[in-house]
Amino acid sequence: MKEPVILSLEKIDLESETLCKLSDAVWENPETAFAEYRSADLICKALTDFGFSVTRPVAGIETAFSGRSGSGKPVIGILGEFDALSGLSQQAGVAEKKPLVPGSAGHGCGHNLLGVGSLAAALAVKEYLEREKCSGTVVYYGCPGEEGGSGKAFMARDGVFDELDCAITWHPWDINGASYEESLANYQIAYRFKGISSHAAASPHLGRSALDAVELMNVGVQFLREHVIDSARIHYAITDAGGFSPNVVQPQAEVLYLIRAPKNRQVQEIFERINKIAQGAALMTETAMEYDFIKSCSNMIPNYRLCRLLHEKMSEIAPPSYTADEVTFAKTIQKSFENSANPYEDQLGRYTKEDADFLKAQFGKPLFDFIAPLAQRIGALGGSTDVGDVSWVCPTAQILTTTKAALTPAHSWQQTAQGKSGIAHKGMLYAGKVMAAAAIELIASPGIVEEAKREHRESLGGETYRCAIPRDVRPRALAPK
């Protein structure tokens, strides 16, 4: 007789065609942050058809939702995303840049797979709870706007994840492994300056240039960069230069800043210093300045106990194998970025010598079909994710699975091109099985939940979650003007 967990995972195999078609449908309807109406509709319909109790909207966000099954403790959350990236439209299955609609959005980070793979996991856990008739709840969270919007931060601010005992998620990538990594916290702020328009030749003395204020602010921040911690990052984009006429003193201008650092409190400190620079620029130019707090996301709190559980389940469930055609396609894709660096080489110091040697021996493959060893030391993502906000609320961990050719750049047309491939589908279904197996283990073994919670408390060191986003700030899509 098959074990209950095996029977539950077979649900993913039985529904694999439906799940792959759903992922493809989301790929075919790419929508950017907080405008994912069609994608949300598709996933909510699938949740309803599979028998989940669906709540929509969540936290007042039209494209945020949840699907629930079971009752009682523990409550396990599985996080899904489905937003696309602007400008990454691309035909599927071709190894050259061919936009479907030039300038339009595309799934260049694989979130069409992410949302459906997490649904697959929730479906298998639901099957387990119903068959075993045991205490436990699984909640699928449809989380919009991860790309530049920090949807989960808004949801966490409003207490959406407070009931969770643990949260699990994944990300489509080029390798299989549990992610024992930190991420950077960030704030995104728009600084707007108001001046006085005037003829730049006849009466420049009557004008007060908002564009001058933006440029002076940027110069001031440039000098600040020497005086912040090495691991901080300060990015900016001038989103409104005031107009196209150089013979006019520009009466308005805007610059958008993204401030990152390893810890929330460090971002706050840098933010306060940048505010002073903006105020100084306004004083120097006799303009008025206001800032608009758009969003934030917290640094990731890694949980080794959950990572170890996920790694164990990856080792128990065989990763996908690939056909000759899939390997050939991967090699063809790789030729479009032949000179790309291998980011994993810089991470080898996190592993034992034996594990590092194993990884080095795998690096030449067109598809990473192995399971990466679990790192012994925490690594740094180098970027930010709103999963970090969930990780402050409860023990949280994620896995990566192979959904694209080795070393495919993220946020690229190459990734969009692979989003409907057999490679992508196999990685998505594998991720669903691994997450489901881990969630079922948490339900069946409350001791693991308590171990993860104890580690979580120790990692926080007495700190509590505080979302930096002001209560009156609502999620919004940032689009070119």
N, C-alpha and C positions, 0 to 999 in steps of 0.2 A: 504494500500500500504506500502511495506517495505521501511524503511529508506535507503538512499544510502549507508551508512556505513555497514549495515547488508547485503545488496546485494553484496557488495565488499568482505566482509569476507566469504560469501558463496563460493566464487571462490576457497578458500583454501579447503573447504570441497569437492567441485567438483573435485579438482585435488589431493586429499589426497593420493590416491593410487599411482599416478605418483611420488609425492613428497617422499613418504615413500620408494618406490623402488629406487629412486635416492639416498636417504640417505644410504640405504643398499649397493648400488653399491659403494659409496665412502668408506663405512666401509670395504668392500671386497677388496679394493685397497689401503691399508694404505701406505702413502708416507710421509716422514719426510720433514723438512723445506727446501723450495726452490727446492724440487724435486717432487712436487705434480702434475706431468704432466697429468697423467690419471685422477685424481680428477678434475683438472682444465678443462680438455676436457669435462668431463661429465657435469659439471655445466654450462660451456659456451654453450654447445649444448642445454641444457634445457632453458637457457635464450633466445637463438635464436629461439627455437621452440615456446616459449611463446611470442615472438614478441618484445623483447628488442633489442635496438641497442647496440651491444657488441663491446668493444674496448679491444684489447689484442695484445701485452703486455702493461702494465701500468708501468710507472716510470722505464722502461728498465728492469723490472723483468719478466722473461718468464712465470711464473705461477701467476702473478698478472693480474687482468682484471676488467672490469666494465660493467654493463648493465644498460642502461638508457631508461627512458620513460617519456613523457610529455615535457613541455616547460615553461619557465618563473619561477618566484619566487612564493613561497619559494623553495629552493632546499634542499631536505631531503635525507641524506645518510643513508643507511642501511648496516652494516658491516657484512661480512661473513668470516668464516675461514674453513679450510678443511685439515689441516696438522695433521699427526699422531705422535706418540711417539715411539722411538726405544725400542726394547726389550719387547713390551707389546702385542705381538701376543697372541690371545686367541680364543678358540671356543666360538661361541655365544650360549646363552641360557643354559649354564651349570654352576653349582655353585661350581666347583672345578677347580684348575689351570690346564688347558689343552691347551698349545700353538698350534695354527694351524701350524705354522712354527717356531720351537724353535729359539729364538734369533732375530726374525724378528719384524717389527713394528706392532703396533696395535693402535686402536682409544681409548686410555685410558683416554682421556679428552673430548670425545664426540664431536669432531669438525666435524665429519660426519653429526651430527645433526645440529650443529651451522650453517654451510654453507647453508644447505637446509632450515632450519627454517627461516633464513633471506631472502632467495629467496622467500619463501612463502609469507612473509610480503610484499616484493617489488611487487610481483604479484598482491596481493589484492589492493595495492595502485595504481598500473597501471590500474587496472579495474575501480577504482573510478575516476581517472583522465579522462579516456576515456568516461565514462558514463556521468560525470558532465560537461565535456568540460571546465574545469576551469584552471586558471593559477596554475602551480606547476610542479615540476620535482622530480622524484624519481630516485636515483642512487644506484644500488646494487654494492658493492665493494667486489671483491674476493681478500681477503688479505692472502697471504701465510706466512709461517714461523713464526707464533706467538710463537711457542714453541722453545725458544732459538735463534730465528732469528730476532725478532722485525720487521717483514715485514712492518707493518703500519708506523713505524718510518722512514724507507727509503721512503715510499710513501709520508709521510707528509713532509719530507725534500725536496722532489721534487715538492711540491705544489699541490699534487693530491686532497687534501681535501679543498683547499682554497675557492672553490665556495660554500661550504655548509653553509646553515643557521643553521641546526641542524643535529646531527648524533644520530642514535639509534642502539643498538645491544643487544645481550643476551648471556647467557652462560648456557649450560646444567648443572644441579646441582641436589641436592636432595630436594629442597624446591622451592616454588613459592614466588617471591617477587621482588620489585624494589630495586636495589643495590645502596644505598646511602653511598658510601665508597671511601676512598682514596687508592692509591697503592704506592708502592715504585718505585722510579726511579732507573735505573741501568746502568752501563757500563760493557761491557765484553771485556777484554784485554788479549792477549797472550804475555807473556814476554819470549824472546828467548835469550839464552846465548851461546856464541861461545868461546871455549877454545882451548887447544892443547892436542892432544892425546899422551900418552906415556905409557911405561910399568910401571905398578904400583909398581912393586918390584925392577926391575933392575934400572930404571931411573925415579922415581916419581918426582924428582926435576925439570925435564924438562917439566912435564905436567902442564896444567892449567885446573882445573876441572869445567866444566860448571854445573855439577850436584851439586858440592859444592855451586856454586853461587845460584842455585835454592833453596837449603836447607837454606842457609843463608838469602835469601830474605824472605822465609816463616817464619823463626824465627823472623826477623825484623817486619814483618806484625803482627805476634802474639803479640809482645809487643805494636804495634800500637793500637790494639783492645781496650786496656784500655783507650785510649786517643781520642776516637771518640764518637760521640753522641750515647746514649743507643740504639736508634732505627736503627742504621746503621748495616749492615750485610756485611761481607767480606768472600766470599767463594773461594775455589781454588781446582784445580785438576792438578796433575803432568801428563802432556800429553806426555812427552818424557823424560825418565830418562837417555837417552844417550846410552843405550844398555844393554846387559845381562851378560857382563863379568866383574866381580869385580876386576880382575887383570889388567884392563885398566883404565887409567885416562879418564873420559868421556869428549869427545870434544864438545858435544852439549847437551842441555837440554832445556825443555820448561815447563812453568807452566801457566795455564789458570786461570785468576781471574774474578770473578763476584762481582762487588761492588754495594751495594744497600744503599739507604737512602731515607727519606721521600720527599726530594726536589732535583731537578736537581742540584742546585748550591752546595748542600752538597755533592753529589756524585763527582762533579768536584773537590772540595777541598780535599776529601779523595784520589781521583785518583792522584792528584799532589803529595801528601805525599807518596803514594805507589811508584810512579815513583822515588822519591829520595831514597827510600829504595832499589829499584832494582839497581839504579846507584851505591849505596854504596856496594851492594853485588858484583857487577862487579869489583869495585875498590879493594875490599878485596881479590878477587880471580884472579885478573889480566886477566879477561875475557872481552869480548865485549858483550854489551847488546843492544837489540832493542825491541821495543814493537810494537804490531800489534793491532790497534783498530778495533774490530770486529763489535760491534753494541752497541746501547744504547736504552733505552726507558724512556719516561718521566713519572713523577708521574701523577696520575689521578686528574683532577679538577672536583669534583662532582658538579652537577647542580640540586639543590633541585626542581626547577620548573619542569624540565623534569621528574625527578623521581616521583614527585607528579602526573603528567599526566599519566605516565605509571602505577602507582599504581591504579589510578582511573579506567583505562581501564581494569586492571586485575580484579578489583572488579565488573565491569560491565559484564565481560565475564566469565562464570562459568569455574572453573578449571576442569580438567578431573576427572572422577571416574574410579574405577578399578574393574576388574573381580576377582572372587575368586582365579582363577589360577594365576593372576598377583600378588595378595597379598601373596599367598603361595610361589611363586618364590622369591619375595622380602625377605620373612622371611628366606628362604633357603640361599640366598646370605648373609644375615646378620650373619648367623651362622659362616661364614668364617672369620669374623672380630668381634667376639662377645665382645672383650675387647676394642674396639675403643672408644675414648673419644667423648663427644658431644661438638663441638666447639661453638655451639650457646649459651650455658650457660654463656660463658664469654662475650657475647654481650648484655645480658639482660639490662645492665645499659643504653643502648642507647634508650630504650623504656619507655613509660609511665608505671606506675605500672600496670594499667589495661591490657595493651598490653603484658607486661612481664609475667603476670599471665596467659594470654591466651596461650602464646608460651609454657610456662612450662607444661601446661596441654596437649599439643600435642606431647611432645617429645617421648613418648613411642610407637608411631605408626610405623609400618613397612614401610609405604609410607606416606610422608607428602603431604596430599591432600588438605591442607588449603592454604590460602594466608597470608603470613606473614605481620603484620602491617608495615607501613612505619616508619622507625626509625626516632627519633627526633634529634639525633646527628650523625655526621659523624663517620663512623667506619673505621677501617684499614683492608685491605685485608691480609696483612702480606706477600704478594708476589708482583709480578710485572706483568703488562700487557701493550702491545703496544697500547691498546685503549687509554692509557694516552696521547700519542702524538696527537691523534685526538682531545682529550678533550682540548688541548691547542689551537687548531685552531678554534673550534666552540663549542657551547654548546653540550654536549654529555651525554648520560645516557644509562644504560643497565638494563635488568631484568634477573632473574634466574627463571627457571622452573624445576619442578620435572621430571627427566628422569631416575632416578635410585632409588634403595632402600635407605631409610633414613640412613645417616651417612656413605654411601659408600665412601671410600677414593678416592680422585682424583688421577690420574696417577697410576691406579692400574689395575690388570688383571680383578678384579671384575667389574670395569666400562666398560672395553672392552666387557666383557661377556654380559652386558645388552644393548649394543649399537644398537641391532636390535630388541629389545623387544617391545611389545605393550606399555609398560610404556614409553619407549624412544620416540616412534612415537607420542604418545598422547601429551607428553610434548613439542615436537618439533612443532606440529601443533598449540598447544595453544600459544606458544611463537610467532609464525607467526601472529596469529590473534591479540594478544595484541599489538605487534609492529606496525602492519598495522593500527589498530584503533587509536593509538597515532599519527602516521604520518599523517593520514587523518585529525585528529583534528588540527594538526599544519598547514596543508594546508588550512583548512576551517576557522581557527581562528588566523590571523596574530598577534593579540595582545599577544598570548602565546609565539610566537617566539620572539617577542620584549622583553617580560619579561625574557625569558631564556637568551637572549643576554645581557641584562642589568646585570643580576646576574653573567654571565660569565665575563664581564668586571670588575665587582667589585671583583670577586674572584682572577683574575689575578693581581689586584692592580698595574696596570701600566706596568707589565712585558709583554713581547711578546715571542712568541714561537721561540726557538733556538734549532735546532737539533744538538746534540753533535757529530754526526757521520761525519767525514771529507768527503768532496765532492768526493774525489777519492776512497772512500771505497765502494765496491759493496756488496750486500747480498751474503752470502755463507752458505753452509751447513757444519756443524761441525760433522765430522765422526771420529770414532776411527782409529788410525793409524795402 
